Amino acid sequence: QVQLVESGGGLVQPGGSLRLSCAASGNIFSNNVMGWYRQAPGKQRELVASDSTGGRTNYAEFVKGRFTISRDSTENTVYLQMNSLKPEDTAVYYCFYATIGRRNDWGQGTQVTVSA
């Protein structure tokens, strides 16, 4: 099992920036994918961005050019830099860890609110 601890959410005005962090610990395999989903009230959870240990990143269309995912492999930590935030980015953001043959592990979620 992998434990994920998220931080960095909060309230920001439209056009502002936030940086989310997700630190993983436990039984971490060298080949994995980490990233972020989000869920807004009344909506399904949706993928925001992911990063694999092989160096492949993936972004949802609605965040391309605004969000950047990065990883510190020595610390088993993944980051999500969010710029040019919009009110529609308001959601609970969940970090995930995935590897072959196991169910995904999830963080507890961190609230991001974009409002004037």
Secondary structure, DSSP 4 states (H G I P E B T S, - for coil): -EEEEEE--EEE-TT--EEEEEEEEES--SS-EEEEEEE-TTS--EEEEEEETTS-EEE-GGGTTTEEEEEETTTTEEEEEE-S--GGG-EEEEEEEE-TTSPPEE---EEEEE--
